[in-house]
Amino acid sequence: MIERITAGIDVGAGAVKVAITASRAGDAGRVLASAVERIRRREVHELTARLFADVCRQAGVEPEALPYVATTGDTEAVPFATGHFYSMTTHARGALFLEPRARAVLDVGALHARAIRTDERGKVLTHRMTSQCASGSGQFVENIARYLGVPLDDVGALSQGSRAPEAVSGICAVLAETDVINMVSRGVATADILKGIHVSIAVRLAKLLRSLKTQGVVFVSGGLSLDTGLVDAVRESLGEDRGAPLEVVTHPDGILAGALGAALLGSYRHAQLERRARAQADAAAAVAP
């Protein structure tokens, strides 16, 4: 079976992710190159085009030589794409690639979080999202970190060092931010504030997972998959309820799950299109005089 080199581009609300993989019709596969850049008020079309070109250079491939460039997320930012896949589908496929035991995905992005239950092939069986409120999102955590003067990369480790987490509102981002302002004025330790934020988010995420009757291994993807404090809080929250035990895992490339899944699905779709074209050609040849 031919190994195809395909690209996946995941344009999210907070970051652009690009991955180039080599796989046989989407099976197995290996990562040739990948990159992530936060948008930070930059023009998304320009950032996406530049990052895609950079990753192609890293992989040693010409963009024009790629048989399939798949998008997920904001497809309008990638006018040169070959095709598009829903983000639930790509995160499920990318999670399975990074963790073959995964039977559920917890995708925590800049604006929303969702739980996805999958089968052993990475097919989406059902899903559920958080409400419109941003208090369960990466943007909310970033806003709190900025207010506290903490670099985003340090949030997880600080939270893990908390000894007395302070409870915050889990209903509304505005109320939660007000809680944080009050905590700072009372001299509550930064680590305890961050842990309280993580616990608040984790409780909501655990409910999403349980509502889907999730079992087995849960893979955390999206931007907050890199937040070790949040991942630990989700484990703790799930461990406190009486449901079936769940193993929560992530991966250093968890933020790339959508882009990786898009690239692998692009390889599979391209193989399908080739088979269909051959079948049509054979059928036409059979009826030709």
PyMOL commands that set and color helices and strands:
alter all, ss='L'
color gray80, all
select helices_A, chain A and resi 44-59+63-65+75-77+87-98+134-136+138-148+152-160+173-186+190-211+223-226+228-240+254-287
alter helices_A, ss='H'
color red, helices_A
select strands_A, chain A and resi 4-11+15-24+27-38+69-73+83-84+102-108+113-118+124-129+216-221+246-249
alter strands_A, ss='S'
color yellow, strands_A
deselect
rebuild
show_as cartoon
